[in-house]
Amino acid sequence: MADVHFDERDDAIAFVASLGAQDVPCRLHRDEFAGEDDFDDAAWLVEVDASLPGLAQRAEEAGGWLVEASEGPASVPPPLPEAPKRLKRA
C-alpha cells in the first residue's frame, strides 16, 4: 500500500473521486499520528495500491505527494549477547 498525502481536504476528496470513477479501491482518512494541538494542520491521506500505474504522477497533478510504505526494517539488528557482561573482575 502507498499513502498519497494532501494538505487540502478538497484536493483529497477530488483525488478519491477520480480513483472511484475508475473503480480503484482507496481509503481517505486524516493523519492519526498528529497531536491534538496540530490536528487541524494534519495531512489528509489516501491509501491506494502502490502498483497502480502512474500513481506518483497522478498524485502530483492532484496536488498531493506519494509516500510508499516500507516493507520492513532496512537492516537486521545485531544478535543479543548470550550472557551478561561483567564490568568488574571477581
N, CA, C and O atoms as CSV, one atom per row, in Angstrom:
chain,resi,resn,atom,element,x,y,z
A,1,MET,N,N,0.838,-1.181,0.000
A,1,MET,CA,C,0.000,0.000,0.000
A,1,MET,C,C,0.881,1.242,0.000
A,1,MET,O,O,2.014,1.224,0.482
A,2,ALA,N,N,0.346,2.293,-0.540
A,2,ALA,CA,C,1.027,3.580,-0.564
A,2,ALA,C,C,0.057,4.636,-0.063
A,2,ALA,O,O,-1.157,4.511,-0.229
A,3,ASP,N,N,0.602,5.672,0.550
A,3,ASP,CA,C,-0.201,6.798,1.009
A,3,ASP,C,C,0.069,7.988,0.111
A,3,ASP,O,O,1.217,8.321,-0.182
A,4,VAL,N,N,-1.011,8.623,-0.319
A,4,VAL,CA,C,-0.905,9.884,-1.034
A,4,VAL,C,C,-1.332,10.952,-0.046
A,4,VAL,O,O,-2.464,10.937,0.439
A,5,HIS,N,N,-0.428,11.885,0.256
A,5,HIS,CA,C,-0.677,12.927,1.241
A,5,HIS,C,C,-1.195,14.183,0.555
A,5,HIS,O,O,-0.724,14.565,-0.516
A,6,PHE,N,N,-2.175,14.819,1.195
A,6,PHE,CA,C,-2.729,16.082,0.711
A,6,PHE,C,C,-2.815,17.049,1.876
A,6,PHE,O,O,-3.150,16.654,2.993
A,7,ASP,N,N,-2.512,18.324,1.619
A,7,ASP,CA,C,-2.687,19.353,2.636
A,7,ASP,C,C,-4.140,19.818,2.697
A,7,ASP,O,O,-4.636,20.191,3.760
A,8,GLU,N,N,-4.809,19.795,1.563
A,8,GLU,CA,C,-6.184,20.302,1.481
A,8,GLU,C,C,-7.181,19.154,1.352
A,8,GLU,O,O,-6.978,18.221,0.575
A,9,ARG,N,N,-8.252,19.239,2.120
A,9,ARG,CA,C,-9.293,18.207,2.107
A,9,ARG,C,C,-9.961,18.100,0.739
A,9,ARG,O,O,-10.226,16.999,0.256
A,10,ASP,N,N,-10.231,19.251,0.116
A,10,ASP,CA,C,-10.908,19.243,-1.184
A,10,ASP,C,C,-10.081,18.531,-2.251
A,10,ASP,O,O,-10.630,17.821,-3.094
A,11,ASP,N,N,-8.758,18.720,-2.217
A,11,ASP,CA,C,-7.890,18.023,-3.178
A,11,ASP,C,C,-7.944,16.518,-2.953
A,11,ASP,O,O,-7.973,15.746,-3.911
A,12,ALA,N,N,-7.957,16.100,-1.696
A,12,ALA,CA,C,-8.008,14.672,-1.372
A,12,ALA,C,C,-9.330,14.064,-1.823
A,12,ALA,O,O,-9.357,12.965,-2.377
A,13,ILE,N,N,-10.419,14.777,-1.587
A,13,ILE,CA,C,-11.737,14.267,-1.994
A,13,ILE,C,C,-11.826,14.162,-3.511
A,13,ILE,O,O,-12.385,13.196,-4.032
A,14,ALA,N,N,-11.285,15.136,-4.221
A,14,ALA,CA,C,-11.297,15.093,-5.681
A,14,ALA,C,C,-10.456,13.920,-6.196
A,14,ALA,O,O,-10.834,13.271,-7.172
A,15,PHE,N,N,-9.330,13.649,-5.553
A,15,PHE,CA,C,-8.477,12.535,-5.951
A,15,PHE,C,C,-9.199,11.201,-5.725
A,15,PHE,O,O,-9.154,10.314,-6.577
A,16,VAL,N,N,-9.862,11.069,-4.578
A,16,VAL,CA,C,-10.621,9.846,-4.292
A,16,VAL,C,C,-11.748,9.672,-5.307
A,16,VAL,O,O,-12.016,8.555,-5.750
A,17,ALA,N,N,-12.404,10.763,-5.673
A,17,ALA,CA,C,-13.483,10.684,-6.658
A,17,ALA,C,C,-12.956,10.238,-8.019
A,17,ALA,O,O,-13.606,9.456,-8.713
A,18,SER,N,N,-11.778,10.735,-8.402
A,18,SER,CA,C,-11.213,10.331,-9.702
A,18,SER,C,C,-10.818,8.858,-9.691
A,18,SER,O,O,-10.981,8.161,-10.693
A,19,LEU,N,N,-10.297,8.381,-8.554
A,19,LEU,CA,C,-9.967,6.958,-8.453
A,19,LEU,C,C,-11.234,6.103,-8.435
A,19,LEU,O,O,-11.273,5.036,-9.047
A,20,GLY,N,N,-12.262,6.569,-7.739
A,20,GLY,CA,C,-13.527,5.835,-7.674
A,20,GLY,C,C,-14.195,5.721,-9.030
A,20,GLY,O,O,-14.854,4.721,-9.313
A,21,ALA,N,N,-14.034,6.735,-9.877
A,21,ALA,CA,C,-14.604,6.693,-11.223
A,21,ALA,C,C,-13.960,5.593,-12.060
A,21,ALA,O,O,-14.559,5.103,-13.017
A,22,GLN,N,N,-12.735,5.208,-11.697
A,22,GLN,CA,C,-12.034,4.144,-12.411
A,22,GLN,C,C,-12.064,2.827,-11.631
A,22,GLN,O,O,-11.316,1.901,-11.945
A,23,ASP,N,N,-12.924,2.744,-10.622
A,23,ASP,CA,C,-13.085,1.545,-9.788
A,23,ASP,C,C,-11.790,1.115,-9.106
A,23,ASP,O,O,-11.515,-0.078,-8.975
A,24,VAL,N,N,-11.001,2.090,-8.676
A,24,VAL,CA,C,-9.772,1.817,-7.943
A,24,VAL,C,C,-10.088,1.913,-6.452
A,24,VAL,O,O,-10.506,2.974,-5.989
A,25,PRO,N,N,-9.901,0.829,-5.684
A,25,PRO,CA,C,-10.194,0.891,-4.253
A,25,PRO,C,C,-9.197,1.795,-3.525
A,25,PRO,O,O,-7.991,1.726,-3.760
A,26,CYS,N,N,-9.719,2.631,-2.650
A,26,CYS,CA,C,-8.870,3.534,-1.873
A,26,CYS,C,C,-9.606,3.910,-0.587
A,26,CYS,O,O,-10.805,3.671,-0.443
A,27,ARG,N,N,-8.863,4.501,0.336
A,27,ARG,CA,C,-9.447,4.892,1.629
A,27,ARG,C,C,-8.906,6.267,2.013
A,27,ARG,O,O,-7.695,6.490,1.988
A,28,LEU,N,N,-9.797,7.183,2.366
A,28,LEU,CA,C,-9.430,8.534,2.762
A,28,LEU,C,C,-9.541,8.667,4.275
A,28,LEU,O,O,-10.547,8.269,4.862
A,29,HIS,N,N,-8.501,9.230,4.914
A,29,HIS,CA,C,-8.544,9.472,6.355
A,29,HIS,C,C,-7.537,10.545,6.722
A,29,HIS,O,O,-6.687,10.913,5.911
A,30,ARG,N,N,-7.632,11.051,7.958
A,30,ARG,CA,C,-6.679,12.040,8.458
A,30,ARG,C,C,-5.470,11.326,9.028
A,30,ARG,O,O,-5.526,10.135,9.331
A,31,ASP,N,N,-4.383,12.056,9.170
A,31,ASP,CA,C,-3.156,11.532,9.756
A,31,ASP,C,C,-3.395,11.259,11.233
A,31,ASP,O,O,-3.548,12.196,12.016
A,32,GLU,N,N,-3.431,9.971,11.629
A,32,GLU,CA,C,-3.740,9.606,13.007
A,32,GLU,C,C,-2.643,9.976,13.991
A,32,GLU,O,O,-2.901,10.019,15.194
A,33,PHE,N,N,-1.433,10.244,13.528
A,33,PHE,CA,C,-0.329,10.492,14.431
A,33,PHE,C,C,-0.185,11.961,14.811
A,33,PHE,O,O,0.740,12.320,15.539
A,34,ALA,N,N,-1.066,12.798,14.340
A,34,ALA,CA,C,-0.986,14.205,14.688
A,34,ALA,C,C,-1.450,14.405,16.120
A,34,ALA,O,O,-2.415,13.778,16.558
A,35,GLY,N,N,-0.772,15.272,16.845
A,35,GLY,CA,C,-1.173,15.587,18.210
A,35,GLY,C,C,-2.426,16.449,18.206
A,35,GLY,O,O,-2.825,16.959,17.159
A,36,GLU,N,N,-3.045,16.615,19.363
A,36,GLU,CA,C,-4.296,17.363,19.389
A,36,GLU,C,C,-4.092,18.836,19.079
A,36,GLU,O,O,-5.020,19.496,18.610
A,37,ASP,N,N,-2.888,19.376,19.331
A,37,ASP,CA,C,-2.630,20.778,19.031
A,37,ASP,C,C,-2.525,21.038,17.536
A,37,ASP,O,O,-2.926,22.097,17.054
A,38,ASP,N,N,-1.987,20.072,16.806
A,38,ASP,CA,C,-1.796,20.294,15.381
A,38,ASP,C,C,-2.728,19.448,14.514
A,38,ASP,O,O,-2.439,19.230,13.337
A,39,PHE,N,N,-3.839,18.968,15.073
A,39,PHE,CA,C,-4.739,18.124,14.293
A,39,PHE,C,C,-5.361,18.893,13.127
A,39,PHE,O,O,-5.622,18.311,12.074
A,40,ASP,N,N,-5.600,20.199,13.304
A,40,ASP,CA,C,-6.168,20.983,12.206
A,40,ASP,C,C,-5.202,21.088,11.034
A,40,ASP,O,O,-5.628,21.292,9.897
A,41,ASP,N,N,-3.906,20.951,11.300
A,41,ASP,CA,C,-2.901,21.012,10.244
A,41,ASP,C,C,-2.504,19.639,9.728
A,41,ASP,O,O,-1.616,19.534,8.881
A,42,ALA,N,N,-3.142,18.589,10.220
A,42,ALA,CA,C,-2.781,17.222,9.822
A,42,ALA,C,C,-3.115,16.986,8.357
A,42,ALA,O,O,-4.098,17.512,7.834
A,43,ALA,N,N,-2.292,16.200,7.716
A,43,ALA,CA,C,-2.482,15.896,6.302
A,43,ALA,C,C,-3.654,14.935,6.105
A,43,ALA,O,O,-4.000,14.161,6.997
A,44,TRP,N,N,-4.245,15.002,4.934
A,44,TRP,CA,C,-5.253,14.037,4.521
A,44,TRP,C,C,-4.530,12.945,3.755
A,44,TRP,O,O,-3.717,13.236,2.877
A,45,LEU,N,N,-4.815,11.696,4.078
A,45,LEU,CA,C,-4.141,10.559,3.457
A,45,LEU,C,C,-5.130,9.738,2.642
A,45,LEU,O,O,-6.260,9.500,3.067
A,46,VAL,N,N,-4.692,9.316,1.481
A,46,VAL,CA,C,-5.467,8.407,0.645
A,46,VAL,C,C,-4.628,7.151,0.490
A,46,VAL,O,O,-3.550,7.190,-0.103
A,47,GLU,N,N,-5.117,6.039,1.019
A,47,GLU,CA,C,-4.418,4.760,0.885
A,47,GLU,C,C,-4.818,4.121,-0.444
A,47,GLU,O,O,-5.999,3.927,-0.730
A,48,VAL,N,N,-3.807,3.800,-1.244
A,48,VAL,CA,C,-4.026,3.249,-2.579
A,48,VAL,C,C,-3.037,2.115,-2.792
A,48,VAL,O,O,-1.969,2.098,-2.181
A,49,ASP,N,N,-3.385,1.173,-3.652
A,49,ASP,CA,C,-2.463,0.102,-4.019
A,49,ASP,C,C,-1.269,0.719,-4.738
A,49,ASP,O,O,-1.437,1.448,-5.716
A,50,ALA,N,N,-0.067,0.427,-4.258
A,50,ALA,CA,C,1.149,1.036,-4.794
A,50,ALA,C,C,1.449,0.592,-6.224
A,50,ALA,O,O,2.233,1.245,-6.912
A,51,SER,N,N,0.844,-0.500,-6.686
A,51,SER,CA,C,1.133,-0.996,-8.034
A,51,SER,C,C,0.307,-0.290,-9.105
A,51,SER,O,O,0.410,-0.637,-10.281
A,52,LEU,N,N,-0.499,0.680,-8.731
A,52,LEU,CA,C,-1.305,1.420,-9.702
A,52,LEU,C,C,-0.377,2.193,-10.638
A,52,LEU,O,O,0.447,2.977,-10.166
A,53,PRO,N,N,-0.489,1.990,-11.956
A,53,PRO,CA,C,0.432,2.657,-12.886
A,53,PRO,C,C,0.276,4.184,-12.832
A,53,PRO,O,O,-0.841,4.703,-12.811
A,54,GLY,N,N,1.407,4.888,-12.811
A,54,GLY,CA,C,1.408,6.340,-12.841
A,54,GLY,C,C,0.862,7.001,-11.593
A,54,GLY,O,O,0.394,8.138,-11.645
A,55,LEU,N,N,0.918,6.298,-10.467
A,55,LEU,CA,C,0.328,6.832,-9.236
A,55,LEU,C,C,1.022,8.102,-8.775
A,55,LEU,O,O,0.354,9.059,-8.383
A,56,ALA,N,N,2.344,8.132,-8.814
A,56,ALA,CA,C,3.079,9.316,-8.354
A,56,ALA,C,C,2.734,10.536,-9.198
A,56,ALA,O,O,2.550,11.628,-8.660
A,57,GLN,N,N,2.644,10.367,-10.491
A,57,GLN,CA,C,2.315,11.475,-11.369
A,57,GLN,C,C,0.875,11.941,-11.139
A,57,GLN,O,O,0.608,13.142,-11.096
A,58,ARG,N,N,-0.041,11.000,-10.994
A,58,ARG,CA,C,-1.439,11.361,-10.745
A,58,ARG,C,C,-1.588,12.101,-9.429
A,58,ARG,O,O,-2.363,13.052,-9.328
A,59,ALA,N,N,-0.839,11.661,-8.412
A,59,ALA,CA,C,-0.901,12.326,-7.114
A,59,ALA,C,C,-0.375,13.749,-7.214
A,59,ALA,O,O,-0.961,14.672,-6.647
A,60,GLU,N,N,0.719,13.928,-7.926
A,60,GLU,CA,C,1.304,15.260,-8.067
A,60,GLU,C,C,0.378,16.197,-8.836
A,60,GLU,O,O,0.250,17.369,-8.483
A,61,GLU,N,N,-0.268,15.689,-9.880
A,61,GLU,CA,C,-1.204,16.501,-10.651
A,61,GLU,C,C,-2.412,16.915,-9.823
A,61,GLU,O,O,-3.009,17.963,-10.070
A,62,ALA,N,N,-2.776,16.090,-8.835
A,62,ALA,CA,C,-3.932,16.381,-7.989
A,62,ALA,C,C,-3.574,17.272,-6.800
A,62,ALA,O,O,-4.456,17.656,-6.032
A,63,GLY,N,N,-2.288,17.605,-6.640
A,63,GLY,CA,C,-1.884,18.481,-5.550
A,63,GLY,C,C,-1.366,17.756,-4.327
A,63,GLY,O,O,-1.262,18.349,-3.253
A,64,GLY,N,N,-1.035,16.468,-4.474
A,64,GLY,CA,C,-0.528,15.679,-3.352
A,64,GLY,C,C,0.848,15.130,-3.648
A,64,GLY,O,O,1.468,15.463,-4.659
A,65,TRP,N,N,1.312,14.286,-2.755
A,65,TRP,CA,C,2.598,13.619,-2.967
A,65,TRP,C,C,2.504,12.199,-2.437
A,65,TRP,O,O,1.774,11.914,-1.488
A,66,LEU,N,N,3.257,11.321,-3.072
A,66,LEU,CA,C,3.210,9.888,-2.790
A,66,LEU,C,C,4.269,9.501,-1.776
A,66,LEU,O,O,5.429,9.900,-1.882
A,67,VAL,N,N,3.849,8.708,-0.779
A,67,VAL,CA,C,4.772,8.131,0.198
A,67,VAL,C,C,4.500,6.638,0.220
A,67,VAL,O,O,3.431,6.197,0.641
A,68,GLU,N,N,5.485,5.855,-0.242
A,68,GLU,CA,C,5.311,4.401,-0.272
A,68,GLU,C,C,5.693,3.817,1.074
A,68,GLU,O,O,6.702,4.203,1.663
A,69,ALA,N,N,4.893,2.893,1.556
A,69,ALA,CA,C,5.169,2.230,2.833
A,69,ALA,C,C,6.347,1.287,2.667
A,69,ALA,O,O,6.472,0.605,1.650
A,70,SER,N,N,7.200,1.252,3.663
A,70,SER,CA,C,8.338,0.342,3.604
A,70,SER,C,C,7.883,-1.077,3.907
A,70,SER,O,O,6.914,-1.291,4.635
A,71,GLU,N,N,8.580,-2.019,3.352
A,71,GLU,CA,C,8.224,-3.425,3.507
A,71,GLU,C,C,8.713,-4.020,4.819
A,71,GLU,O,O,8.265,-5.099,5.206
A,72,GLY,N,N,9.604,-3.354,5.498
A,72,GLY,CA,C,10.148,-3.900,6.739
A,72,GLY,C,C,11.415,-3.169,7.111
A,72,GLY,O,O,11.762,-2.164,6.491
A,73,PRO,N,N,12.107,-3.660,8.113
A,73,PRO,CA,C,13.339,-2.982,8.520
A,73,PRO,C,C,14.402,-3.054,7.430
A,73,PRO,O,O,14.516,-4.054,6.721
A,74,ALA,N,N,15.170,-1.990,7.307
A,74,ALA,CA,C,16.188,-1.928,6.270
A,74,ALA,C,C,17.368,-2.855,6.566
A,74,ALA,O,O,18.013,-3.354,5.644
A,75,SER,N,N,17.648,-3.084,7.847
A,75,SER,CA,C,18.762,-3.957,8.193
A,75,SER,C,C,18.367,-4.863,9.356
A,75,SER,O,O,17.406,-4.600,10.078
A,76,VAL,N,N,19.119,-5.911,9.511
A,76,VAL,CA,C,18.871,-6.864,10.588
A,76,VAL,C,C,19.631,-6.384,11.824
A,76,VAL,O,O,20.816,-6.068,11.724
A,77,PRO,N,N,18.978,-6.324,12.985
A,77,PRO,CA,C,19.686,-5.876,14.183
A,77,PRO,C,C,20.761,-6.886,14.594
A,77,PRO,O,O,20.647,-8.073,14.285
A,78,PRO,N,N,21.799,-6.421,15.288
A,78,PRO,CA,C,22.860,-7.352,15.710
A,78,PRO,C,C,22.319,-8.347,16.736
A,78,PRO,O,O,21.338,-8.058,17.422
A,79,PRO,N,N,22.949,-9.507,16.843
A,79,PRO,CA,C,22.461,-10.510,17.805
A,79,PRO,C,C,22.669,-10.048,19.246
A,79,PRO,O,O,23.613,-9.318,19.550
A,80,LEU,N,N,21.784,-10.483,20.114
A,80,LEU,CA,C,21.892,-10.155,21.533
A,80,LEU,C,C,22.963,-11.011,22.195
A,80,LEU,O,O,23.222,-12.124,21.737
A,81,PRO,N,N,23.592,-10.524,23.259
A,81,PRO,CA,C,24.598,-11.340,23.958
A,81,PRO,C,C,23.945,-12.540,24.623
A,81,PRO,O,O,22.771,-12.498,24.990
A,82,GLU,N,N,24.717,-13.607,24.774
A,82,GLU,CA,C,24.176,-14.822,25.372
A,82,GLU,C,C,24.242,-14.789,26.889
A,82,GLU,O,O,23.484,-15.498,27.551
A,83,ALA,N,N,25.121,-13.992,27.448
A,83,ALA,CA,C,25.272,-13.914,28.915
A,83,ALA,C,C,25.532,-12.456,29.292
A,83,ALA,O,O,25.942,-11.649,28.457
A,84,PRO,N,N,25.284,-12.129,30.581
A,84,PRO,CA,C,25.557,-10.748,30.991
A,84,PRO,C,C,27.052,-10.425,30.922
A,84,PRO,O,O,27.895,-11.309,31.077
A,85,LYS,N,N,27.355,-9.197,30.697
A,85,LYS,CA,C,28.731,-8.756,30.597
A,85,LYS,C,C,29.196,-8.289,31.988
A,85,LYS,O,O,28.520,-7.490,32.637
A,86,ARG,N,N,30.341,-8.790,32.433
A,86,ARG,CA,C,30.882,-8.401,33.739
A,86,ARG,C,C,31.722,-7.137,33.570
A,86,ARG,O,O,32.588,-7.054,32.698
A,87,LEU,N,N,31.440,-6.156,34.427
A,87,LEU,CA,C,32.185,-4.913,34.350
A,87,LEU,C,C,33.367,-4.899,35.322
A,87,LEU,O,O,34.353,-4.203,35.077
A,88,LYS,N,N,33.284,-5.663,36.427
A,88,LYS,CA,C,34.367,-5.723,37.437
A,88,LYS,C,C,34.905,-7.146,37.496
A,88,LYS,O,O,34.177,-8.113,37.272
A,89,ARG,N,N,36.185,-7.252,37.802
A,89,ARG,CA,C,36.768,-8.593,37.936
A,89,ARG,C,C,36.483,-9.115,39.313
A,89,ARG,O,O,36.427,-8.345,40.272
A,90,ALA,N,N,36.302,-10.396,39.430
A,90,ALA,CA,C,35.984,-11.026,40.702
A,90,ALA,C,C,37.215,-11.195,41.586
A,90,ALA,O,O,37.110,-11.714,42.698
